[in-house]
């Protein structure tokens, strides 16, 4: 786990960043500061591995702070956050790991955490032996396939990767070869389309075998099927969990929490596959079901704080979900956290106005009015 400090002069944004970073399984918040001067003074005591720095701050900007921190510890990894894209050149002058535009999302943090962890392992010389890694596929927030050695699978063509995504989305069922031709090459005639399907299946088999996957990609005269266990992908594990768990209790709560942390973001990282809208909606509904079940379990345990954390984590990538926003506001009201209620309500109200041109529901407005009295 990497120790992280966060420096952001706007307290609501600092609170949000602290929650996002604190929930990530690879990161630990070592310190959070609104003052860059205080962060600099405390640095040697905290000894962080990485720093998330706002660029625009009074008295000392993030780039100047980064230069001073790197002078103390040249191994420090720096990530800049800003509302303005014009600082990129200056940011990378001080060897920033990344440059994030506000508001920072869980998907942004997931990408950055991977970079930070990889850099840290390389510098510390403690990378796990390749033979210990097992083949795996991440489908939420990205589409990333890693082989038995832990390295990324380099697909021979984009269509090979897309075919794999489709077969993962619909595993253990026969997929008609003419359907695949229409989905992947809609502009080609039948003969050329089927030829491409055959060649791409061949490339996919070779790539999976080379990566050490034990998946069976079978074929018949009518089409192809991928025999895939749930353990290979985050999407598969989520489906399998919801298929066997009608509710969350003490026996499966830890598994559910781990699943929610790993299954964040849009399916396939929002790749623009023409066929993926339906399966992405299904995946989003499953993410919502998991969050709803987990929040309900925490509420039943009397742990309203954890229930709020679950909903906040889900809303980090499904900002406009009305039901979940309403439930989070109710939890804030029940716990007497008026400040958190007001912050979230105002953020949601502005989002609805900016994105959809509408106001919160009448029930939400009434609840907000009662909280302001």
Short mmCIF file of the C-alpha atoms (twelve columns), coordinates in Angstrom:
data_MODEL
# 
_entry.id   MODEL 
# 
loop_
_atom_site.group_PDB 
_atom_site.id 
_atom_site.type_symbol 
_atom_site.label_atom_id 
_atom_site.label_alt_id 
_atom_site.label_comp_id 
_atom_site.label_asym_id 
_atom_site.label_seq_id 
_atom_site.Cartn_x 
_atom_site.Cartn_y 
_atom_site.Cartn_z 
_atom_site.pdbx_PDB_model_num 
ATOM 1   C CA . UNK A 1   0.000   0.000   0.000   1 
ATOM 2   C CA . UNK A 2   1.317   3.439   -0.951  1 
ATOM 3   C CA . UNK A 3   1.267   6.363   1.485   1 
ATOM 4   C CA . UNK A 4   -0.179  9.495   -0.120  1 
ATOM 5   C CA . UNK A 5   -0.465  13.152  0.869   1 
ATOM 6   C CA . UNK A 6   -3.099  15.426  -0.664  1 
ATOM 7   C CA . UNK A 7   -2.713  19.201  -0.922  1 
ATOM 8   C CA . UNK A 8   -5.775  21.162  -2.061  1 
ATOM 9   C CA . UNK A 9   -6.731  24.647  -0.865  1 
ATOM 10  C CA . UNK A 10  -10.501 24.173  -1.375  1 
ATOM 11  C CA . UNK A 11  -11.771 22.161  1.582   1 
ATOM 12  C CA . UNK A 12  -14.781 20.471  -0.135  1 
ATOM 13  C CA . UNK A 13  -12.511 19.224  -2.933  1 
ATOM 14  C CA . UNK A 14  -9.912  18.127  -0.380  1 
ATOM 15  C CA . UNK A 15  -12.617 16.129  1.437   1 
ATOM 16  C CA . UNK A 16  -13.657 14.482  -1.839  1 
ATOM 17  C CA . UNK A 17  -10.068 13.617  -2.772  1 
ATOM 18  C CA . UNK A 18  -9.447  12.222  0.716   1 
ATOM 19  C CA . UNK A 19  -12.487 9.953   0.393   1 
ATOM 20  C CA . UNK A 20  -11.554 8.785   -3.112  1 
ATOM 21  C CA . UNK A 21  -7.935  8.046   -2.222  1 
ATOM 22  C CA . UNK A 22  -8.830  6.544   1.150   1 
ATOM 23  C CA . UNK A 23  -11.185 4.008   -0.406  1 
ATOM 24  C CA . UNK A 24  -8.666  2.744   -2.921  1 
ATOM 25  C CA . UNK A 25  -7.186  -0.620  -1.869  1 
ATOM 26  C CA . UNK A 26  -3.660  0.317   -3.017  1 
ATOM 27  C CA . UNK A 27  -3.527  3.776   -1.388  1 
ATOM 28  C CA . UNK A 28  -3.436  5.143   2.162   1 
ATOM 29  C CA . UNK A 29  -3.926  8.813   3.056   1 
ATOM 30  C CA . UNK A 30  -0.909  9.834   5.145   1 
ATOM 31  C CA . UNK A 31  -1.954  13.497  5.331   1 
ATOM 32  C CA . UNK A 32  -4.386  15.987  3.796   1 
ATOM 33  C CA . UNK A 33  -3.665  19.736  3.753   1 
ATOM 34  C CA . UNK A 34  -5.259  22.951  2.587   1 
ATOM 35  C CA . UNK A 35  -1.929  24.722  3.145   1 
ATOM 36  C CA . UNK A 36  1.039   23.850  0.906   1 
ATOM 37  C CA . UNK A 37  3.361   25.389  3.503   1 
ATOM 38  C CA . UNK A 38  2.065   23.056  6.202   1 
ATOM 39  C CA . UNK A 39  2.399   20.101  3.831   1 
ATOM 40  C CA . UNK A 40  6.014   21.031  3.190   1 
ATOM 41  C CA . UNK A 41  6.721   21.316  6.922   1 
ATOM 42  C CA . UNK A 42  5.145   17.927  7.683   1 
ATOM 43  C CA . UNK A 43  6.634   16.101  4.701   1 
ATOM 44  C CA . UNK A 44  9.727   14.640  6.390   1 
ATOM 45  C CA . UNK A 45  7.617   13.349  9.255   1 
ATOM 46  C CA . UNK A 46  4.991   11.690  7.043   1 
ATOM 47  C CA . UNK A 47  7.388   10.201  4.437   1 
ATOM 48  C CA . UNK A 48  4.773   9.618   1.715   1 
ATOM 49  C CA . UNK A 49  5.353   7.643   -1.478  1 
ATOM 50  C CA . UNK A 50  3.214   9.968   -3.592  1 
ATOM 51  C CA . UNK A 51  1.588   13.398  -3.502  1 
ATOM 52  C CA . UNK A 52  -1.616  14.677  -5.141  1 
ATOM 53  C CA . UNK A 53  -1.111  18.423  -5.538  1 
ATOM 54  C CA . UNK A 54  -3.523  21.103  -6.688  1 
ATOM 55  C CA . UNK A 55  -1.723  23.413  -9.111  1 
ATOM 56  C CA . UNK A 56  -3.603  26.649  -8.372  1 
ATOM 57  C CA . UNK A 57  -3.041  27.551  -4.705  1 
ATOM 58  C CA . UNK A 58  -2.308  30.892  -2.989  1 
ATOM 59  C CA . UNK A 59  1.162   31.683  -1.598  1 
ATOM 60  C CA . UNK A 60  2.691   28.545  -3.108  1 
ATOM 61  C CA . UNK A 61  1.374   26.771  -6.208  1 
ATOM 62  C CA . UNK A 62  1.476   23.039  -6.725  1 
ATOM 63  C CA . UNK A 63  4.343   23.116  -9.198  1 
ATOM 64  C CA . UNK A 64  6.530   25.148  -6.846  1 
ATOM 65  C CA . UNK A 65  5.598   22.821  -3.983  1 
ATOM 66  C CA . UNK A 66  6.467   19.800  -6.116  1 
ATOM 67  C CA . UNK A 67  9.905   21.227  -6.860  1 
ATOM 68  C CA . UNK A 68  10.561  21.740  -3.139  1 
ATOM 69  C CA . UNK A 69  9.326   18.257  -2.223  1 
ATOM 70  C CA . UNK A 70  11.350  16.611  -4.986  1 
ATOM 71  C CA . UNK A 71  14.417  18.438  -3.682  1 
ATOM 72  C CA . UNK A 72  13.864  16.636  -0.366  1 
ATOM 73  C CA . UNK A 73  13.018  13.279  -1.956  1 
ATOM 74  C CA . UNK A 74  13.657  12.795  -5.646  1 
ATOM 75  C CA . UNK A 75  11.802  9.457   -5.537  1 
ATOM 76  C CA . UNK A 76  8.489   11.133  -4.627  1 
ATOM 77  C CA . UNK A 77  5.787   10.503  -7.205  1 
ATOM 78  C CA . UNK A 78  3.706   13.585  -7.987  1 
ATOM 79  C CA . UNK A 79  0.204   13.755  -9.460  1 
ATOM 80  C CA . UNK A 80  -1.233  17.192  -10.246 1 
ATOM 81  C CA . UNK A 81  -4.911  18.101  -10.122 1 
ATOM 82  C CA . UNK A 82  -6.358  21.228  -11.715 1 
ATOM 83  C CA . UNK A 83  -9.472  22.672  -13.290 1 
ATOM 84  C CA . UNK A 84  -7.422  24.086  -16.161 1 
ATOM 85  C CA . UNK A 85  -5.532  22.112  -18.831 1 
ATOM 86  C CA . UNK A 86  -2.985  24.836  -19.594 1 
ATOM 87  C CA . UNK A 87  -0.412  23.738  -17.020 1 
ATOM 88  C CA . UNK A 88  0.483   20.401  -18.602 1 
ATOM 89  C CA . UNK A 89  3.906   21.429  -19.902 1 
ATOM 90  C CA . UNK A 90  4.964   22.916  -16.562 1 
ATOM 91  C CA . UNK A 91  3.600   19.896  -14.715 1 
ATOM 92  C CA . UNK A 92  5.646   17.407  -16.653 1 
ATOM 93  C CA . UNK A 93  8.743   19.584  -16.270 1 
ATOM 94  C CA . UNK A 94  8.890   18.314  -12.699 1 
ATOM 95  C CA . UNK A 95  8.408   14.695  -13.828 1 
ATOM 96  C CA . UNK A 96  4.774   14.364  -12.813 1 
ATOM 97  C CA . UNK A 97  3.347   10.848  -12.986 1 
ATOM 98  C CA . UNK A 98  0.025   12.195  -14.218 1 
ATOM 99  C CA . UNK A 99  -2.068  15.338  -14.635 1 
ATOM 100 C CA . UNK A 100 -5.760  15.073  -13.705 1 
ATOM 101 C CA . UNK A 101 -8.513  17.509  -14.574 1 
ATOM 102 C CA . UNK A 102 -11.090 18.179  -11.872 1 
ATOM 103 C CA . UNK A 103 -13.434 16.753  -10.867 1 
ATOM 104 C CA . UNK A 104 -11.277 13.674  -10.346 1 
ATOM 105 C CA . UNK A 105 -13.255 10.448  -10.844 1 
ATOM 106 C CA . UNK A 106 -12.724 6.924   -9.472  1 
ATOM 107 C CA . UNK A 107 -11.705 5.859   -12.998 1 
ATOM 108 C CA . UNK A 108 -9.010  8.569   -13.041 1 
ATOM 109 C CA . UNK A 109 -7.758  7.440   -9.660  1 
ATOM 110 C CA . UNK A 110 -7.766  3.780   -10.692 1 
ATOM 111 C CA . UNK A 111 -5.541  4.577   -13.672 1 
ATOM 112 C CA . UNK A 112 -3.162  6.697   -11.619 1 
ATOM 113 C CA . UNK A 113 -2.963  4.173   -8.768  1 
ATOM 114 C CA . UNK A 114 -1.808  1.536   -11.229 1 
ATOM 115 C CA . UNK A 115 0.978   3.790   -12.450 1 
ATOM 116 C CA . UNK A 116 2.051   4.751   -8.953  1 
ATOM 117 C CA . UNK A 117 2.123   1.139   -7.811  1 
ATOM 118 C CA . UNK A 118 4.075   -0.015  -10.853 1 
ATOM 119 C CA . UNK A 119 6.651   2.767   -10.460 1 
ATOM 120 C CA . UNK A 120 6.989   2.048   -6.752  1 
ATOM 121 C CA . UNK A 121 7.574   -1.665  -7.372  1 
ATOM 122 C CA . UNK A 122 10.207  -0.972  -10.001 1 
ATOM 123 C CA . UNK A 123 12.069  1.456   -7.764  1 
ATOM 124 C CA . UNK A 124 11.904  -0.746  -4.693  1 
ATOM 125 C CA . UNK A 125 12.959  -3.815  -6.641  1 
ATOM 126 C CA . UNK A 126 10.116  -5.835  -5.172  1 
ATOM 127 C CA . UNK A 127 8.076   -6.747  -8.219  1 
ATOM 128 C CA . UNK A 128 6.393   -10.106 -7.758  1 
ATOM 129 C CA . UNK A 129 7.837   -12.965 -9.816  1 
ATOM 130 C CA . UNK A 130 6.070   -13.256 -13.125 1 
ATOM 131 C CA . UNK A 131 5.244   -16.901 -12.579 1 
ATOM 132 C CA . UNK A 132 3.081   -16.014 -9.566  1 
ATOM 133 C CA . UNK A 133 0.715   -13.927 -11.690 1 
ATOM 134 C CA . UNK A 134 -2.368  -15.570 -13.137 1 
ATOM 135 C CA . UNK A 135 -4.260  -14.604 -16.298 1 
ATOM 136 C CA . UNK A 136 -6.958  -12.045 -15.600 1 
ATOM 137 C CA . UNK A 137 -9.281  -9.589  -17.310 1 
ATOM 138 C CA . UNK A 138 -10.506 -6.244  -16.008 1 
ATOM 139 C CA . UNK A 139 -13.726 -5.111  -17.652 1 
ATOM 140 C CA . UNK A 140 -14.832 -2.221  -15.406 1 
ATOM 141 C CA . UNK A 141 -13.314 1.210   -15.877 1 
ATOM 142 C CA . UNK A 142 -11.002 -0.168  -18.550 1 
ATOM 143 C CA . UNK A 143 -10.559 -3.244  -20.727 1 
ATOM 144 C CA . UNK A 144 -7.286  -4.800  -19.717 1 
ATOM 145 C CA . UNK A 145 -6.147  -8.374  -20.243 1 
ATOM 146 C CA . UNK A 146 -3.054  -9.705  -18.499 1 
ATOM 147 C CA . UNK A 147 -1.423  -13.031 -19.171 1 
ATOM 148 C CA . UNK A 148 0.207   -15.615 -16.913 1 
ATOM 149 C CA . UNK A 149 3.366   -13.513 -16.658 1 
ATOM 150 C CA . UNK A 150 1.448   -10.463 -15.476 1 
ATOM 151 C CA . UNK A 151 2.104   -8.543  -18.673 1 
ATOM 152 C CA . UNK A 152 -0.516  -6.898  -20.857 1 
ATOM 153 C CA . UNK A 153 -1.799  -8.971  -23.766 1 
ATOM 154 C CA . UNK A 154 -0.966  -7.256  -27.043 1 
ATOM 155 C CA . UNK A 155 -3.820  -8.073  -29.375 1 
ATOM 156 C CA . UNK A 156 -2.845  -8.565  -33.037 1 
ATOM 157 C CA . UNK A 157 -5.799  -6.437  -34.197 1 
ATOM 158 C CA . UNK A 158 -8.496  -4.262  -32.629 1 
ATOM 159 C CA . UNK A 159 -11.137 -6.672  -33.857 1 
ATOM 160 C CA . UNK A 160 -9.431  -9.523  -31.988 1 
ATOM 161 C CA . UNK A 161 -9.808  -7.569  -28.759 1 
ATOM 162 C CA . UNK A 162 -13.413 -6.664  -29.595 1 
ATOM 163 C CA . UNK A 163 -14.269 -10.287 -30.360 1 
ATOM 164 C CA . UNK A 164 -12.827 -11.304 -26.979 1 
ATOM 165 C CA . UNK A 165 -14.906 -8.593  -25.280 1 
ATOM 166 C CA . UNK A 166 -18.072 -9.870  -26.968 1 
ATOM 167 C CA . UNK A 167 -17.419 -13.499 -26.029 1 
ATOM 168 C CA . UNK A 168 -16.665 -12.461 -22.430 1 
ATOM 169 C CA . UNK A 169 -19.919 -10.508 -22.339 1 
ATOM 170 C CA . UNK A 170 -21.847 -13.600 -23.497 1 
ATOM 171 C CA . UNK A 171 -19.842 -16.571 -22.168 1 
ATOM 172 C CA . UNK A 172 -20.760 -20.249 -22.307 1 
ATOM 173 C CA . UNK A 173 -23.232 -19.819 -25.123 1 
ATOM 174 C CA . UNK A 174 -23.051 -20.491 -28.839 1 
ATOM 175 C CA . UNK A 175 -22.646 -17.278 -30.807 1 
ATOM 176 C CA . UNK A 176 -23.782 -17.513 -34.404 1 
ATOM 177 C CA . UNK A 177 -20.958 -16.805 -36.860 1 
ATOM 178 C CA . UNK A 178 -23.238 -14.760 -39.136 1 
ATOM 179 C CA . UNK A 179 -24.219 -12.676 -36.119 1 
ATOM 180 C CA . UNK A 180 -20.545 -12.037 -35.361 1 
ATOM 181 C CA . UNK A 181 -19.969 -11.033 -38.959 1 
ATOM 182 C CA . UNK A 182 -22.833 -8.531  -38.846 1 
ATOM 183 C CA . UNK A 183 -21.741 -7.126  -35.496 1 
ATOM 184 C CA . UNK A 184 -18.036 -6.727  -36.224 1 
ATOM 185 C CA . UNK A 185 -18.035 -6.108  -39.985 1 
ATOM 186 C CA . UNK A 186 -21.477 -4.743  -40.855 1 
ATOM 187 C CA . UNK A 187 -20.245 -3.102  -44.062 1 
ATOM 188 C CA . UNK A 188 -18.788 -6.269  -45.623 1 
ATOM 189 C CA . UNK A 189 -20.610 -8.829  -47.726 1 
ATOM 190 C CA . UNK A 190 -21.351 -12.225 -46.181 1 
ATOM 191 C CA . UNK A 191 -18.387 -14.076 -47.660 1 
ATOM 192 C CA . UNK A 192 -15.777 -11.501 -46.641 1 
ATOM 193 C CA . UNK A 193 -17.380 -11.048 -43.247 1 
ATOM 194 C CA . UNK A 194 -17.276 -14.776 -42.458 1 
ATOM 195 C CA . UNK A 195 -13.672 -14.928 -43.676 1 
ATOM 196 C CA . UNK A 196 -12.781 -12.173 -41.197 1 
ATOM 197 C CA . UNK A 197 -14.613 -13.972 -38.388 1 
ATOM 198 C CA . UNK A 198 -12.658 -17.186 -39.060 1 
ATOM 199 C CA . UNK A 199 -9.294  -15.376 -39.159 1 
ATOM 200 C CA . UNK A 200 -10.026 -13.322 -36.045 1 
ATOM 201 C CA . UNK A 201 -11.088 -16.390 -34.056 1 
ATOM 202 C CA . UNK A 202 -7.800  -18.035 -35.080 1 
ATOM 203 C CA . UNK A 203 -5.831  -14.977 -33.902 1 
ATOM 204 C CA . UNK A 204 -7.768  -14.885 -30.642 1 
ATOM 205 C CA . UNK A 205 -7.016  -18.541 -29.906 1 
ATOM 206 C CA . UNK A 206 -3.315  -17.964 -30.514 1 
ATOM 207 C CA . UNK A 207 -3.221  -14.844 -28.335 1 
ATOM 208 C CA . UNK A 208 -5.029  -16.547 -25.437 1 
ATOM 209 C CA . UNK A 209 -2.801  -19.603 -25.606 1 
ATOM 210 C CA . UNK A 210 0.348   -17.459 -25.684 1 
ATOM 211 C CA . UNK A 211 -0.906  -15.524 -22.647 1 
ATOM 212 C CA . UNK A 212 -1.450  -18.710 -20.661 1 
ATOM 213 C CA . UNK A 213 -5.254  -18.654 -20.534 1 
ATOM 214 C CA . UNK A 214 -6.944  -22.008 -20.077 1 
ATOM 215 C CA . UNK A 215 -10.119 -20.738 -21.723 1 
ATOM 216 C CA . UNK A 216 -11.687 -23.043 -24.283 1 
ATOM 217 C CA . UNK A 217 -12.814 -21.327 -27.477 1 
ATOM 218 C CA . UNK A 218 -14.841 -23.980 -29.236 1 
ATOM 219 C CA . UNK A 219 -16.576 -24.003 -32.614 1 
ATOM 220 C CA . UNK A 220 -19.379 -25.710 -34.508 1 
ATOM 221 C CA . UNK A 221 -20.699 -25.342 -38.022 1 
ATOM 222 C CA . UNK A 222 -22.971 -22.592 -36.722 1 
ATOM 223 C CA . UNK A 223 -20.622 -20.501 -34.641 1 
ATOM 224 C CA . UNK A 224 -18.337 -20.231 -31.608 1 
ATOM 225 C CA . UNK A 225 -18.531 -20.367 -27.837 1 
ATOM 226 C CA . UNK A 226 -16.158 -19.352 -25.068 1 
ATOM 227 C CA . UNK A 227 -16.138 -21.674 -22.049 1 
ATOM 228 C CA . UNK A 228 -15.232 -19.177 -19.345 1 
ATOM 229 C CA . UNK A 229 -15.242 -19.486 -15.573 1 
ATOM 230 C CA . UNK A 230 -16.266 -16.495 -13.475 1 
ATOM 231 C CA . UNK A 231 -12.829 -16.211 -11.857 1 
ATOM 232 C CA . UNK A 232 -11.094 -14.829 -14.947 1 
ATOM 233 C CA . UNK A 233 -12.760 -11.395 -14.972 1 
ATOM 234 C CA . UNK A 234 -14.245 -8.828  -12.608 1 
ATOM 235 C CA . UNK A 235 -17.465 -8.853  -14.655 1 
ATOM 236 C CA . UNK A 236 -17.677 -12.632 -14.340 1 
ATOM 237 C CA . UNK A 237 -17.148 -12.505 -10.579 1 
ATOM 238 C CA . UNK A 238 -19.835 -9.835  -10.166 1 
ATOM 239 C CA . UNK A 239 -22.338 -11.848 -12.180 1 
ATOM 240 C CA . UNK A 240 -21.536 -15.029 -10.298 1 
ATOM 241 C CA . UNK A 241 -21.890 -13.335 -6.900  1 
ATOM 242 C CA . UNK A 242 -25.273 -11.806 -7.708  1 
ATOM 243 C CA . UNK A 243 -26.430 -15.084 -9.209  1 
ATOM 244 C CA . UNK A 244 -25.920 -16.951 -5.927  1 
ATOM 245 C CA . UNK A 245 -26.548 -14.178 -3.379  1 
ATOM 246 C CA . UNK A 246 -30.048 -12.875 -2.811  1 
ATOM 247 C CA . UNK A 247 -28.830 -10.693 0.034   1 
ATOM 248 C CA . UNK A 248 -25.675 -9.726  1.896   1 
ATOM 249 C CA . UNK A 249 -24.974 -11.028 5.372   1 
ATOM 250 C CA . UNK A 250 -21.988 -11.657 7.614   1 
ATOM 251 C CA . UNK A 251 -20.852 -14.578 5.470   1 
ATOM 252 C CA . UNK A 252 -20.474 -12.716 2.174   1 
ATOM 253 C CA . UNK A 253 -20.129 -9.059  3.188   1 
ATOM 254 C CA . UNK A 254 -16.328 -9.029  2.838   1 
ATOM 255 C CA . UNK A 255 -16.591 -10.520 -0.650  1 
ATOM 256 C CA . UNK A 256 -19.224 -7.949  -1.611  1 
ATOM 257 C CA . UNK A 257 -17.047 -5.059  -0.407  1 
ATOM 258 C CA . UNK A 258 -14.084 -6.360  -2.384  1 
ATOM 259 C CA . UNK A 259 -16.256 -6.719  -5.473  1 
ATOM 260 C CA . UNK A 260 -17.538 -3.164  -5.239  1 
ATOM 261 C CA . UNK A 261 -13.979 -1.841  -5.063  1 
ATOM 262 C CA . UNK A 262 -12.915 -3.820  -8.130  1 
ATOM 263 C CA . UNK A 263 -16.073 -3.368  -10.216 1 
ATOM 264 C CA . UNK A 264 -16.075 0.416   -10.653 1 
ATOM 265 C CA . UNK A 265 -16.524 2.448   -13.804 1 
ATOM 266 C CA . UNK A 266 -18.160 1.743   -17.126 1 
ATOM 267 C CA . UNK A 267 -17.981 -1.662  -18.785 1 
ATOM 268 C CA . UNK A 268 -14.951 -2.010  -21.083 1 
ATOM 269 C CA . UNK A 269 -13.848 1.478   -20.094 1 
ATOM 270 C CA . UNK A 270 -16.525 3.020   -22.292 1 
ATOM 271 C CA . UNK A 271 -15.074 1.557   -25.511 1 
ATOM 272 C CA . UNK A 272 -17.361 2.477   -28.373 1 
ATOM 273 C CA . UNK A 273 -18.387 -1.011  -29.454 1 
ATOM 274 C CA . UNK A 274 -21.560 -0.819  -31.530 1 
ATOM 275 C CA . UNK A 275 -23.057 -3.852  -29.782 1 
ATOM 276 C CA . UNK A 276 -22.132 -2.979  -26.175 1 
ATOM 277 C CA . UNK A 277 -24.919 -0.593  -25.087 1 
ATOM 278 C CA . UNK A 278 -27.224 -3.369  -23.891 1 
ATOM 279 C CA . UNK A 279 -24.608 -5.332  -21.967 1 
ATOM 280 C CA . UNK A 280 -23.202 -2.096  -20.480 1 
ATOM 281 C CA . UNK A 281 -26.673 -1.234  -19.174 1 
ATOM 282 C CA . UNK A 282 -26.919 -4.731  -17.671 1 
ATOM 283 C CA . UNK A 283 -23.523 -4.306  -15.993 1 
ATOM 284 C CA . UNK A 284 -24.527 -0.892  -14.632 1 
ATOM 285 C CA . UNK A 285 -27.712 -2.375  -13.180 1 
ATOM 286 C CA . UNK A 286 -25.653 -5.111  -11.502 1 
ATOM 287 C CA . UNK A 287 -23.303 -2.518  -9.996  1 
ATOM 288 C CA . UNK A 288 -26.356 -0.700  -8.632  1 
ATOM 289 C CA . UNK A 289 -27.800 -3.930  -7.222  1 
ATOM 290 C CA . UNK A 290 -24.555 -4.715  -5.414  1 
ATOM 291 C CA . UNK A 291 -24.330 -1.195  -3.963  1 
ATOM 292 C CA . UNK A 292 -27.980 -1.270  -2.895  1 
ATOM 293 C CA . UNK A 293 -27.571 -4.644  -1.172  1 
ATOM 294 C CA . UNK A 294 -24.346 -3.642  0.549   1 
ATOM 295 C CA . UNK A 295 -25.741 -0.312  1.746   1 
ATOM 296 C CA . UNK A 296 -28.847 -2.067  3.062   1 
ATOM 297 C CA . UNK A 297 -26.687 -4.534  5.002   1 
ATOM 298 C CA . UNK A 298 -24.654 -1.743  6.604   1 
ATOM 299 C CA . UNK A 299 -27.870 0.119   7.456   1 
ATOM 300 C CA . UNK A 300 -29.229 -3.033  9.072   1 
ATOM 301 C CA . UNK A 301 -26.056 -3.240  11.162  1 
ATOM 302 C CA . UNK A 302 -26.626 0.355   12.288  1 
ATOM 303 C CA . UNK A 303 -23.491 1.475   10.448  1 
ATOM 304 C CA . UNK A 304 -24.806 4.489   8.547   1 
ATOM 305 C CA . UNK A 305 -21.300 5.815   7.852   1 
ATOM 306 C CA . UNK A 306 -20.332 2.670   5.932   1 
ATOM 307 C CA . UNK A 307 -23.665 2.697   4.086   1 
ATOM 308 C CA . UNK A 308 -22.919 6.273   2.984   1 
ATOM 309 C CA . UNK A 309 -19.439 5.239   1.863   1 
ATOM 310 C CA . UNK A 310 -20.887 2.455   -0.284  1 
ATOM 311 C CA . UNK A 311 -23.313 4.824   -1.992  1 
ATOM 312 C CA . UNK A 312 -20.660 7.520   -2.470  1 
ATOM 313 C CA . UNK A 313 -18.360 4.991   -4.102  1 
ATOM 314 C CA . UNK A 314 -21.110 3.914   -6.499  1 
ATOM 315 C CA . UNK A 315 -22.109 7.512   -7.284  1 
ATOM 316 C CA . UNK A 316 -18.497 8.264   -8.165  1 
ATOM 317 C CA . UNK A 317 -19.149 6.671   -11.560 1 
ATOM 318 C CA . UNK A 318 -22.978 6.829   -11.753 1 
ATOM 319 C CA . UNK A 319 -23.446 10.472  -10.856 1 
ATOM 320 C CA . UNK A 320 -27.038 10.846  -12.031 1 
ATOM 321 C CA . UNK A 321 -28.614 7.782   -10.396 1 
ATOM 322 C CA . UNK A 322 -31.639 9.412   -8.749  1 
ATOM 323 C CA . UNK A 323 -32.505 6.513   -6.436  1 
ATOM 324 C CA . UNK A 324 -28.961 6.254   -5.031  1 
ATOM 325 C CA . UNK A 325 -28.568 10.019  -4.647  1 
ATOM 326 C CA . UNK A 326 -31.863 10.138  -2.768  1 
ATOM 327 C CA . UNK A 327 -30.797 7.269   -0.503  1 
ATOM 328 C CA . UNK A 328 -27.473 8.945   0.266   1 
ATOM 329 C CA . UNK A 329 -29.272 12.158  1.181   1 
ATOM 330 C CA . UNK A 330 -31.665 10.235  3.442   1 
ATOM 331 C CA . UNK A 331 -28.705 8.613   5.193   1 
ATOM 332 C CA . UNK A 332 -27.073 12.006  5.714   1 
ATOM 333 C CA . UNK A 333 -30.322 13.295  7.171   1 
ATOM 334 C CA . UNK A 334 -30.782 10.251  9.441   1 
ATOM 335 C CA . UNK A 335 -27.241 10.541  10.781  1 
ATOM 336 C CA . UNK A 336 -27.700 14.261  11.429  1 
ATOM 337 C CA . UNK A 337 -24.853 15.201  9.101   1 
ATOM 338 C CA . UNK A 338 -26.318 18.470  7.806   1 
ATOM 339 C CA . UNK A 339 -23.020 19.663  6.289   1 
ATOM 340 C CA . UNK A 340 -22.602 16.490  4.204   1 
ATOM 341 C CA . UNK A 341 -26.270 16.671  3.201   1 
ATOM 342 C CA . UNK A 342 -25.953 20.255  1.981   1 
ATOM 343 C CA . UNK A 343 -22.725 19.559  0.091   1 
ATOM 344 C CA . UNK A 344 -24.133 16.542  -1.701  1 
ATOM 345 C CA . UNK A 345 -27.522 18.082  -2.414  1 
ATOM 346 C CA . UNK A 346 -25.961 21.210  -3.896  1 
ATOM 347 C CA . UNK A 347 -23.531 19.162  -5.994  1 
ATOM 348 C CA . UNK A 348 -26.363 16.957  -7.292  1 
ATOM 349 C CA . UNK A 349 -28.622 19.959  -7.942  1 
ATOM 350 C CA . UNK A 350 -25.924 21.659  -10.049 1 
ATOM 351 C CA . UNK A 351 -25.192 18.444  -11.917 1 
ATOM 352 C CA . UNK A 352 -28.857 17.964  -12.841 1 
ATOM 353 C CA . UNK A 353 -29.109 21.577  -13.963 1 
ATOM 354 C CA . UNK A 354 -25.904 21.457  -16.037 1 
ATOM 355 C CA . UNK A 355 -26.376 18.021  -17.578 1 
ATOM 356 C CA . UNK A 356 -30.151 17.676  -17.949 1 
ATOM 357 C CA . UNK A 357 -31.578 21.134  -17.359 1 
ATOM 358 C CA . UNK A 358 -33.866 19.874  -14.578 1 
ATOM 359 C CA . UNK A 359 -34.232 20.241  -10.812 1 
ATOM 360 C CA . UNK A 360 -34.137 17.527  -8.127  1 
ATOM 361 C CA . UNK A 361 -37.380 15.691  -7.413  1 
ATOM 362 C CA . UNK A 362 -40.029 17.284  -5.233  1 
ATOM 363 C CA . UNK A 363 -39.261 14.776  -2.452  1 
ATOM 364 C CA . UNK A 364 -35.584 15.747  -2.489  1 
ATOM 365 C CA . UNK A 365 -36.395 19.452  -2.437  1 
ATOM 366 C CA . UNK A 366 -38.727 18.949  0.523   1 
ATOM 367 C CA . UNK A 367 -36.032 17.021  2.394   1 
ATOM 368 C CA . UNK A 368 -33.510 19.755  1.636   1 
ATOM 369 C CA . UNK A 369 -35.905 22.396  2.884   1 
ATOM 370 C CA . UNK A 370 -36.440 20.491  6.133   1 
ATOM 371 C CA . UNK A 371 -32.658 20.148  6.638   1 
ATOM 372 C CA . UNK A 372 -32.135 23.893  6.195   1 
ATOM 373 C CA . UNK A 373 -34.612 24.855  8.906   1 
# 
